[in-house]
């Protein structure tokens, strides 16, 4: 069955996950990535093992209240989530019935 979570793959874009957020924080913070990630989890009151969308949204919101680099990271993740949502909806609306 095709779902909004899987249809974005048709466009080469997957919905971001907690693991993606962690990777992004490590990349943008370089050698301080581990401590930046730990601070973010603490601010969001999460463990980092969550897989649900509300937790990811809470994490991204907490990211917007940290340093400027983390805020840019949050913006990038939000853009990716929004893009995926819109592409998935477009795919569902335009795919041929089979």
N, CA, C and O atoms as a printed pandas DataFrame, in Angstrom:
     atom_number atom_name residue_name chain_id  residue_number  x_coord  y_coord  z_coord
0              1         N          UNK        A               1    0.837   -1.180    0.000
1              2        CA          UNK        A               1    0.000    0.000    0.000
2              3         C          UNK        A               1    0.887    1.251    0.000
3              4         O          UNK        A               1    1.894    1.309    0.705
4              5         N          UNK        A               2    0.505    2.228   -0.786
5              6        CA          UNK        A               2    1.253    3.473   -0.852
6              7         C          UNK        A               2    0.729    4.423    0.210
7              8         O          UNK        A               2   -0.476    4.656    0.307
8              9         N          UNK        A               3    1.636    4.967    1.002
9             10        CA          UNK        A               3    1.260    5.901    2.061
10            11         C          UNK        A               3    2.035    7.194    1.879
11            12         O          UNK        A               3    3.017    7.213    1.137
12            13         N          UNK        A               4    1.625    8.282    2.534
13            14        CA          UNK        A               4    2.397    9.519    2.438
14            15         C          UNK        A               4    3.844    9.341    2.859
15            16         O          UNK        A               4    4.717   10.050    2.360
16            17         N          UNK        A               5    4.123    8.405    3.771
17            18        CA          UNK        A               5    5.489    8.189    4.224
18            19         C          UNK        A               5    6.355    7.562    3.141
19            20         O          UNK        A               5    7.561    7.803    3.087
20            21         N          UNK        A               6    5.735    6.748    2.271
21            22        CA          UNK        A               6    6.516    6.044    1.263
22            23         C          UNK        A               6    6.487    6.713   -0.095
23            24         O          UNK        A               6    7.381    6.466   -0.904
24            25         N          UNK        A               7    5.499    7.553   -0.384
25            26        CA          UNK        A               7    5.401    8.129   -1.722
26            27         C          UNK        A               7    6.494    9.135   -2.000
27            28         O          UNK        A               7    6.850    9.329   -3.162
28            29         N          UNK        A               8    7.036    9.775   -1.000
29            30        CA          UNK        A               8    8.129   10.716   -1.228
30            31         C          UNK        A               8    9.320   10.033   -1.848
31            32         O          UNK        A               8   10.104   10.668   -2.553
32            33         N          UNK        A               9    9.469    8.746   -1.595
33            34        CA          UNK        A               9   10.592    7.998   -2.161
34            35         C          UNK        A               9   10.536    8.017   -3.685
35            36         O          UNK        A               9   11.570    7.903   -4.343
36            37         N          UNK        A              10    9.342    8.159   -4.247
37            38        CA          UNK        A              10    9.207    8.236   -5.695
38            39         C          UNK        A              10    9.927    9.462   -6.243
39            40         O          UNK        A              10   10.290    9.495   -7.418
40            41         N          UNK        A              11   10.131   10.452   -5.413
41            42        CA          UNK        A              11   10.820   11.678   -5.812
42            43         C          UNK        A              11   12.236   11.738   -5.246
43            44         O          UNK        A              11   12.907   12.762   -5.370
44            45         N          UNK        A              12   12.690   10.667   -4.635
45            46        CA          UNK        A              12   14.040   10.629   -4.083
46            47         C          UNK        A              12   14.182   11.360   -2.765
47            48         O          UNK        A              12   15.292   11.725   -2.377
48            49         N          UNK        A              13   13.085   11.579   -2.073
49            50        CA          UNK        A              13   13.114   12.311   -0.809
50            51         C          UNK        A              13   12.395   11.491    0.252
51            52         O          UNK        A              13   11.227   11.138    0.092
52            53         N          UNK        A              14   13.095   11.195    1.323
53            54        CA          UNK        A              14   12.451   10.465    2.413
54            55         C          UNK        A              14   12.109   11.432    3.531
55            56         O          UNK        A              14   12.730   12.485    3.675
56            57         N          UNK        A              15   11.121   11.064    4.312
57            58        CA          UNK        A              15   10.714   11.892    5.443
58            59         C          UNK        A              15   11.837   11.835    6.479
59            60         O          UNK        A              15   12.361   10.754    6.749
60            61         N          UNK        A              16   12.218   12.978    7.067
61            62        CA          UNK        A              16   13.302   12.950    8.054
62            63         C          UNK        A              16   12.924   12.137    9.289
63            64         O          UNK        A              16   11.752   12.018    9.647
64            65         N          UNK        A              17   13.931   11.594    9.915
65            66        CA          UNK        A              17   13.760   10.793   11.118
66            67         C          UNK        A              17   14.618   11.387   12.237
67            68         O          UNK        A              17   15.383   12.327   12.021
68            69         N          UNK        A              18   14.476   10.826   13.419
69            70        CA          UNK        A              18   15.310   11.233   14.544
70            71         C          UNK        A              18   16.786   10.984   14.221
71            72         O          UNK        A              18   17.648   11.790   14.569
72            73         N          UNK        A              19   17.065    9.872   13.560
73            74        CA          UNK        A              19   18.443    9.554   13.173
74            75         C          UNK        A              19   18.982   10.599   12.194
75            76         O          UNK        A              19   20.155   10.966   12.266
76            77         N          UNK        A              20   18.143   11.076   11.289
77            78        CA          UNK        A              20   18.560   12.125   10.365
78            79         C          UNK        A              20   18.885   13.412   11.124
79            80         O          UNK        A              20   19.859   14.097   10.814
80            81         N          UNK        A              21   18.067   13.729   12.111
81            82        CA          UNK        A              21   18.314   14.927   12.920
82            83         C          UNK        A              21   19.635   14.795   13.670
83            84         O          UNK        A              21   20.408   15.749   13.755
84            85         N          UNK        A              22   19.885   13.618   14.206
85            86        CA          UNK        A              22   21.142   13.391   14.924
86            87         C          UNK        A              22   22.335   13.537   13.979
87            88         O          UNK        A              22   23.316   14.206   14.304
88            89         N          UNK        A              23   22.243   12.911   12.818
89            90        CA          UNK        A              23   23.328   13.024   11.838
90            91         C          UNK        A              23   23.564   14.483   11.451
91            92         O          UNK        A              23   24.707   14.926   11.342
92            93         N          UNK        A              24   22.491   15.213   11.247
93            94        CA          UNK        A              24   22.605   16.620   10.861
94            95         C          UNK        A              24   23.286   17.431   11.960
95            96         O          UNK        A              24   24.166   18.245   11.680
96            97         N          UNK        A              25   22.883   17.209   13.196
97            98        CA          UNK        A              25   23.501   17.946   14.304
98            99         C          UNK        A              25   24.989   17.623   14.410
99           100         O          UNK        A              25   25.798   18.514   14.671
100          101         N          UNK        A              26   25.350   16.378   14.215
101          102        CA          UNK        A              26   26.759   15.995   14.263
102          103         C          UNK        A              26   27.541   16.643   13.118
103          104         O          UNK        A              26   28.673   17.087   13.305
104          105         N          UNK        A              27   26.927   16.692   11.936
105          106        CA          UNK        A              27   27.607   17.300   10.782
106          107         C          UNK        A              27   27.802   18.798   10.973
107          108         O          UNK        A              27   28.896   19.314   10.745
108          109         N          UNK        A              28   26.756   19.498   11.386
109          110        CA          UNK        A              28   26.857   20.958   11.455
110          111         C          UNK        A              28   27.684   21.439   12.640
111          112         O          UNK        A              28   28.212   22.550   12.613
112          113         N          UNK        A              29   27.802   20.616   13.678
113          114        CA          UNK        A              29   28.569   21.030   14.855
114          115         C          UNK        A              29   29.971   20.438   14.898
115          116         O          UNK        A              29   30.752   20.754   15.796
116          117         N          UNK        A              30   30.289   19.593   13.947
117          118        CA          UNK        A              30   31.646   19.056   13.881
118          119         C          UNK        A              30   32.067   18.352   15.156
119          120         O          UNK        A              30   31.353   17.481   15.653
120          121         N          UNK        A              31   33.226   18.726   15.692
121          122        CA          UNK        A              31   33.784   18.031   16.854
122          123         C          UNK        A              31   32.954   18.218   18.129
123          124         O          UNK        A              31   33.162   17.491   19.100
124          125         N          UNK        A              32   32.025   19.168   18.149
125          126        CA          UNK        A              32   31.153   19.338   19.321
126          127         C          UNK        A              32   29.764   18.738   19.083
127          128         O          UNK        A              32   28.835   18.978   19.854
128          129         N          UNK        A              33   29.634   17.962   18.016
129          130        CA          UNK        A              33   28.342   17.387   17.657
130          131         C          UNK        A              33   27.718   16.519   18.738
131          132         O          UNK        A              33   26.511   16.572   18.974
132          133         N          UNK        A              34   28.548   15.724   19.388
133          134        CA          UNK        A              34   28.017   14.828   20.418
134          135         C          UNK        A              34   27.400   15.618   21.572
135          136         O          UNK        A              34   26.308   15.289   22.035
136          137         N          UNK        A              35   28.087   16.648   22.030
137          138        CA          UNK        A              35   27.560   17.438   23.147
138          139         C          UNK        A              35   26.376   18.300   22.696
139          140         O          UNK        A              35   25.448   18.525   23.473
140          141         N          UNK        A              36   26.401   18.785   21.446
141          142        CA          UNK        A              36   25.267   19.553   20.929
142          143         C          UNK        A              36   24.022   18.677   20.863
143          144         O          UNK        A              36   22.923   19.125   21.190
144          145         N          UNK        A              37   24.197   17.424   20.438
145          146        CA          UNK        A              37   23.080   16.484   20.357
146          147         C          UNK        A              37   22.539   16.204   21.759
147          148         O          UNK        A              37   21.325   16.197   21.966
148          149         N          UNK        A              38   23.427   15.977   22.711
149          150        CA          UNK        A              38   23.008   15.705   24.093
150          151         C          UNK        A              38   22.253   16.906   24.675
151          152         O          UNK        A              38   21.249   16.737   25.368
152          153         N          UNK        A              39   22.735   18.104   24.392
153          154        CA          UNK        A              39   22.053   19.317   24.874
154          155         C          UNK        A              39   20.674   19.453   24.247
155          156         O          UNK        A              39   19.715   19.840   24.914
156          157         N          UNK        A              40   20.582   19.135   22.969
157          158        CA          UNK        A              40   19.297   19.197   22.280
158          159         C          UNK        A              40   18.306   18.197   22.864
159          160         O          UNK        A              40   17.151   18.539   23.118
160          161         N          UNK        A              41   18.754   16.969   23.075
161          162        CA          UNK        A              41   17.863   15.962   23.668
162          163         C          UNK        A              41   17.390   16.399   25.048
163          164         O          UNK        A              41   16.224   16.218   25.400
164          165         N          UNK        A              42   18.292   16.970   25.819
165          166        CA          UNK        A              42   17.940   17.451   27.150
166          167         C          UNK        A              42   16.903   18.571   27.052
167          168         O          UNK        A              42   15.926   18.578   27.801
168          169         N          UNK        A              43   17.109   19.504   26.145
169          170        CA          UNK        A              43   16.178   20.618   25.969
170          171         C          UNK        A              43   14.805   20.137   25.512
171          172         O          UNK        A              43   13.781   20.693   25.910
172          173         N          UNK        A              44   14.789   19.111   24.683
173          174        CA          UNK        A              44   13.527   18.571   24.164
174          175         C          UNK        A              44   12.911   17.530   25.096
175          176         O          UNK        A              44   11.782   17.089   24.882
176          177         N          UNK        A              45   13.656   17.141   26.127
177          178        CA          UNK        A              45   13.214   16.097   27.060
178          179         C          UNK        A              45   12.893   14.796   26.321
179          180         O          UNK        A              45   11.838   14.189   26.504
180          181         N          UNK        A              46   13.854   14.395   25.476
181          182        CA          UNK        A              46   13.737   13.169   24.701
182          183         C          UNK        A              46   14.977   12.306   24.924
183          184         O          UNK        A              46   15.989   12.779   25.441
184          185         N          UNK        A              47   14.888   11.051   24.533
185          186        CA          UNK        A              47   16.029   10.147   24.671
186          187         C          UNK        A              47   16.831   10.023   23.379
187          188         O          UNK        A              47   18.008    9.663   23.406
188          189         N          UNK        A              48   16.196   10.320   22.255
189          190        CA          UNK        A              48   16.826   10.128   20.961
190          191         C          UNK        A              48   16.448    8.807   20.320
191          192         O          UNK        A              48   16.757    8.571   19.153
192          193         N          UNK        A              49   15.782    7.945   21.074
193          194        CA          UNK        A              49   15.356    6.648   20.554
194          195         C          UNK        A              49   13.919    6.691   20.020
195          196         O          UNK        A              49   13.422    5.702   19.482
196          197         N          UNK        A              50   13.265    7.831   20.172
197          198        CA          UNK        A              50   11.880    7.957   19.726
198          199         C          UNK        A              50   11.801    7.841   18.204
199          200         O          UNK        A              50   12.737    8.209   17.494
200          201         N          UNK        A              51   10.685    7.329   17.719
201          202        CA          UNK        A              51   10.492    7.187   16.278
202          203         C          UNK        A              51    9.211    7.852   15.791
203          204         O          UNK        A              51    8.917    7.822   14.596
204          205         N          UNK        A              52    8.452    8.446   16.691
205          206        CA          UNK        A              52    7.175    9.044   16.313
206          207         C          UNK        A              52    7.350   10.487   15.832
207          208         O          UNK        A              52    8.298   11.172   16.213
208          209         N          UNK        A              53    6.434   10.921   15.007
209          210        CA          UNK        A              53    6.514   12.272   14.444
210          211         C          UNK        A              53    6.376   13.372   15.494
211          212         O          UNK        A              53    7.101   14.363   15.407
212          213         N          UNK        A              54    5.478   13.250   16.492
213          214        CA          UNK        A              54    5.403   14.315   17.506
214          215         C          UNK        A              54    6.736   14.535   18.233
215          216         O          UNK        A              54    7.080   15.673   18.555
216          217         N          UNK        A              55    7.472   13.483   18.488
217          218        CA          UNK        A              55    8.781   13.628   19.137
218          219         C          UNK        A              55    9.766   14.350   18.228
219          220         O          UNK        A              55   10.520   15.212   18.679
220          221         N          UNK        A              56    9.757   13.996   16.947
221          222        CA          UNK        A              56   10.640   14.668   16.004
222          223         C          UNK        A              56   10.288   16.150   15.906
223          224         O          UNK        A              56   11.176   17.002   15.865
224          225         N          UNK        A              57    9.009   16.452   15.869
225          226        CA          UNK        A              57    8.589   17.852   15.818
226          227         C          UNK        A              57    9.007   18.599   17.080
227          228         O          UNK        A              57    9.421   19.757   17.011
228          229         N          UNK        A              58    8.901   17.944   18.221
229          230        CA          UNK        A              58    9.344   18.557   19.484
230          231         C          UNK        A              58   10.853   18.802   19.466
231          232         O          UNK        A              58   11.327   19.834   19.941
232          233         N          UNK        A              59   11.595   17.855   18.919
233          234        CA          UNK        A              59   13.037   18.004   18.806
234          235         C          UNK        A              59   13.388   19.192   17.908
235          236         O          UNK        A              59   14.252   20.000   18.250
236          237         N          UNK        A              60   12.722   19.291   16.770
237          238        CA          UNK        A              60   12.990   20.387   15.842
238          239         C          UNK        A              60   12.621   21.723   16.485
239          240         O          UNK        A              60   13.333   22.711   16.310
240          241         N          UNK        A              61   11.541   21.757   17.211
241          242        CA          UNK        A              61   11.154   22.989   17.905
242          243         C          UNK        A              61   12.217   23.375   18.928
243          244         O          UNK        A              61   12.585   24.545   19.025
244          245         N          UNK        A              62   12.705   22.421   19.678
245          246        CA          UNK        A              62   13.758   22.704   20.662
246          247         C          UNK        A              62   15.021   23.200   19.960
247          248         O          UNK        A              62   15.732   24.055   20.489
248          249         N          UNK        A              63   15.296   22.673   18.785
249          250        CA          UNK        A              63   16.466   23.073   18.006
250          251         C          UNK        A              63   16.418   24.560   17.655
251          252         O          UNK        A              63   17.452   25.219   17.555
252          253         N          UNK        A              64   15.207   25.075   17.472
253          254        CA          UNK        A              64   15.062   26.484   17.082
254          255         C          UNK        A              64   15.397   27.436   18.215
255          256         O          UNK        A              64   15.504   28.642   17.993
256          257         N          UNK        A              65   15.565   26.922   19.421
257          258        CA          UNK        A              65   15.878   27.763   20.581
258          259         C          UNK        A              65   17.337   27.633   21.011
259          260         O          UNK        A              65   17.726   28.133   22.067
260          261         N          UNK        A              66   18.136   26.964   20.195
261          262        CA          UNK        A              66   19.552   26.796   20.509
262          263         C          UNK        A              66   20.374   27.812   19.723
263          264         O          UNK        A              66   19.881   28.889   19.389
264          265         N          UNK        A              67   21.593   27.480   19.435
265          266        CA          UNK        A              67   22.527   28.358   18.734
266          267         C          UNK        A              67   22.106   28.565   17.274
267          268         O          UNK        A              67   21.274   27.817   16.763
268          269         N          UNK        A              68   22.667   29.566   16.606
269          270        CA          UNK        A              68   22.291   29.852   15.218
270          271         C          UNK        A              68   22.487   28.670   14.256
271          272         O          UNK        A              68   21.680   28.480   13.347
272          273         N          UNK        A              69   23.527   27.892   14.442
273          274        CA          UNK        A              69   23.761   26.748   13.557
274          275         C          UNK        A              69   22.660   25.702   13.743
275          276         O          UNK        A              69   22.177   25.125   12.769
276          277         N          UNK        A              70   22.270   25.463   14.980
277          278        CA          UNK        A              70   21.183   24.512   15.242
278          279         C          UNK        A              70   19.866   25.031   14.675
279          280         O          UNK        A              70   19.055   24.249   14.177
280          281         N          UNK        A              71   19.649   26.329   14.746
281          282        CA          UNK        A              71   18.421   26.911   14.181
282          283         C          UNK        A              71   18.366   26.690   12.670
283          284         O          UNK        A              71   17.305   26.391   12.122
284          285         N          UNK        A              72   19.505   26.837   12.003
285          286        CA          UNK        A              72   19.539   26.560   10.559
286          287         C          UNK        A              72   19.274   25.087   10.276
287          288         O          UNK        A              72   18.608   24.745    9.299
288          289         N          UNK        A              73   19.789   24.236   11.119
289          290        CA          UNK        A              73   19.571   22.798   10.987
290          291         C          UNK        A              73   18.067   22.497   11.134
291          292         O          UNK        A              73   17.507   21.709   10.372
292          293         N          UNK        A              74   17.437   23.125   12.108
293          294        CA          UNK        A              74   15.991   22.945   12.307
294          295         C          UNK        A              74   15.224   23.403   11.078
295          296         O          UNK        A              74   14.285   22.738   10.639
296          297         N          UNK        A              75   15.625   24.537   10.528
297          298        CA          UNK        A              75   14.951   25.050    9.338
298          299         C          UNK        A              75   15.090   24.070    8.175
299          300         O          UNK        A              75   14.124   23.827    7.451
300          301         N          UNK        A              76   16.269   23.512    7.995
301          302        CA          UNK        A              76   16.486   22.541    6.919
302          303         C          UNK        A              76   15.616   21.298    7.108
303          304         O          UNK        A              76   15.044   20.786    6.146
304          305         N          UNK        A              77   15.519   20.816    8.340
305          306        CA          UNK        A              77   14.677   19.641    8.606
306          307         C          UNK        A              77   13.208   19.958    8.365
307          308         O          UNK        A              77   12.474   19.126    7.833
308          309         N          UNK        A              78   12.774   21.149    8.751
309          310        CA          UNK        A              78   11.378   21.544    8.494
310          311         C          UNK        A              78   11.108   21.637    6.997
311          312         O          UNK        A              78   10.056   21.200    6.528
312          313         N          UNK        A              79   12.039   22.197    6.251
313          314        CA          UNK        A              79   11.875   22.279    4.795
314          315         C          UNK        A              79   11.761   20.884    4.211
315          316         O          UNK        A              79   10.921   20.638    3.345
316          317         N          UNK        A              80   12.590   19.977    4.673
317          318        CA          UNK        A              80   12.550   18.600    4.165
318          319         C          UNK        A              80   11.227   17.929    4.517
319          320         O          UNK        A              80   10.651   17.228    3.685
320          321         N          UNK        A              81   10.737   18.136    5.739
321          322        CA          UNK        A              81    9.451   17.548    6.134
322          323         C          UNK        A              81    8.310   18.107    5.286
323          324         O          UNK        A              81    7.461   17.358    4.803
324          325         N          UNK        A              82    8.298   19.412    5.111
325          326        CA          UNK        A              82    7.243   20.054    4.329
326          327         C          UNK        A              82    7.307   19.614    2.870
327          328         O          UNK        A              82    6.278   19.320    2.262
328          329         N          UNK        A              83    8.503   19.570    2.314
329          330        CA          UNK        A              83    8.668   19.133    0.928
330          331         C          UNK        A              83    8.171   17.704    0.754
331          332         O          UNK        A              83    7.461   17.395   -0.203
332          333         N          UNK        A              84    8.547   16.844    1.678
333          334        CA          UNK        A              84    8.105   15.454    1.601
334          335         C          UNK        A              84    6.586   15.370    1.662
335          336         O          UNK        A              84    5.969   14.643    0.883
336          337         N          UNK        A              85    5.986   16.109    2.581
337          338        CA          UNK        A              85    4.523   16.097    2.735
338          339         C          UNK        A              85    3.843   16.530    1.440
339          340         O          UNK        A              85    2.894   15.887    0.990
340          341         N          UNK        A              86    4.324   17.613    0.845
341          342        CA          UNK        A              86    3.708   18.128   -0.383
342          343         C          UNK        A              86    3.950   17.205   -1.575
343          344         O          UNK        A              86    3.050   16.994   -2.387
344          345         N          UNK        A              87    5.143   16.664   -1.682
345          346        CA          UNK        A              87    5.413   15.734   -2.779
346          347         C          UNK        A              87    4.601   14.447   -2.639
347          348         O          UNK        A              87    4.120   13.901   -3.632
348          349         N          UNK        A              88    4.452   13.973   -1.419
349          350        CA          UNK        A              88    3.653   12.765   -1.201
350          351         C          UNK        A              88    2.200   13.015   -1.568
351          352         O          UNK        A              88    1.559   12.163   -2.181
352          353         N          UNK        A              89    1.674   14.185   -1.195
353          354        CA          UNK        A              89    0.290   14.526   -1.534
354          355         C          UNK        A              89    0.129   14.648   -3.050
355          356         O          UNK        A              89   -0.864   14.179   -3.607
356          357         N          UNK        A              90    1.096   15.272   -3.715
357          358        CA          UNK        A              90    1.029   15.409   -5.170
358          359         C          UNK        A              90    1.081   14.041   -5.840
359          360         O          UNK        A              90    0.360   13.788   -6.805
360          361         N          UNK        A              91    1.929   13.168   -5.330
361          362        CA          UNK        A              91    2.036   11.819   -5.890
362          363         C          UNK        A              91    0.715   11.070   -5.743
363          364         O          UNK        A              91    0.264   10.412   -6.681
364          365         N          UNK        A              92    0.106   11.168   -4.589
365          366        CA          UNK        A              92   -1.172   10.499   -4.362
366          367         C          UNK        A              92   -2.273   11.074   -5.257
367          368         O          UNK        A              92   -3.139   10.342   -5.736
368          369         N          UNK        A              93   -2.228   12.377   -5.476
369          370        CA          UNK        A              93   -3.260   13.037   -6.276
370          371         C          UNK        A              93   -3.097   12.777   -7.763
371          372         O          UNK        A              93   -4.083   12.795   -8.499
372          373         N          UNK        A              94   -1.879   12.536   -8.221
373          374        CA          UNK        A              94   -1.652   12.425   -9.666
374          375         C          UNK        A              94   -1.361   11.027  -10.163
375          376         O          UNK        A              94   -1.316   10.807  -11.373
376          377         N          UNK        A              95   -1.163   10.084   -9.275
377          378        CA          UNK        A              95   -0.843    8.731   -9.746
378          379         C          UNK        A              95   -2.054    8.135  -10.443
379          380         O          UNK        A              95   -3.197    8.427  -10.092
380          381         N          UNK        A              96   -1.787    7.297  -11.436
381          382        CA          UNK        A              96   -2.878    6.691  -12.184
382          383         C          UNK        A              96   -3.459    5.537  -11.383
383          384         O          UNK        A              96   -2.721    4.775  -10.759
384          385         N          UNK        A              97   -4.769    5.408  -11.399
385          386        CA          UNK        A              97   -5.385    4.279  -10.667
386          387         C          UNK        A              97   -5.025    2.967  -11.359
387          388         O          UNK        A              97   -5.205    2.808  -12.566
388          389         N          UNK        A              98   -4.516    2.040  -10.566
389          390        CA          UNK        A              98   -4.123    0.739  -11.144
390          391         C          UNK        A              98   -4.686   -0.381  -10.338
391          392         O          UNK        A              98   -4.466   -1.547  -10.663
